[in-house]
């Protein structure tokens, strides 16, 4: 049983997932989650699809005992984060993730900084997922990023799928009051709520409910 039963990063057939929103919510109920977020990719959700997406999230959220939040996973590019204010304003939260293939970790840090400076962004997704392939930034760069998140009131997700960020990073977030969320990054309903690794790391870092972005809803 999870002490902090939530999962804020799940995908559905509205982007590259294989299950419907109803199925993700049902899976969250079976897992005993208190909160689940649907966070499909921005580039699938222009115009009418976004309106249907939002209506469906609200519909199934209204029929469930689980708190169901409407989120989105945006892409961080050199031009900025690809979620316009008119979409962000209708959502409960926005995740911004680096999906570009880069050559060095310094570029990754610069993109993360762009996301932290964006008014529409709430959470940085799977931070550091590509570090094993492109190299690791130095400690000063990481500390500077956490300080910027603290200054801007942004959160980081703890991704069970990619097993990032590491313990020292999460511990520093807790120390500085930077909020955190748990994320399965599920693309199938059966993976919704697979956040045990996230919770173990969070607890090892000394995290409490007050350190979670949506702690008051748990």
Secondary structure, DSSP 8 states (H G I E B T S, - for coil): --SS-EEEEE--TTTT-SS-HHHHHHHHHHHT-SEEEEEEEGGG--THHHHHHHHHHHHHHHT-SSEEEEEEEEEEETTEES--HHHHTTSSEEEEE--S--SSHHHHHHHHHHHHT-TT--EE-STTTTHHHH----HHHHHHHHHHHHHHT-EEEEETTTTBS-HHHHHHHHHHT--EEEE--BSSGGGTT--HHHHHHHHHTT--GGGBTTGGG-
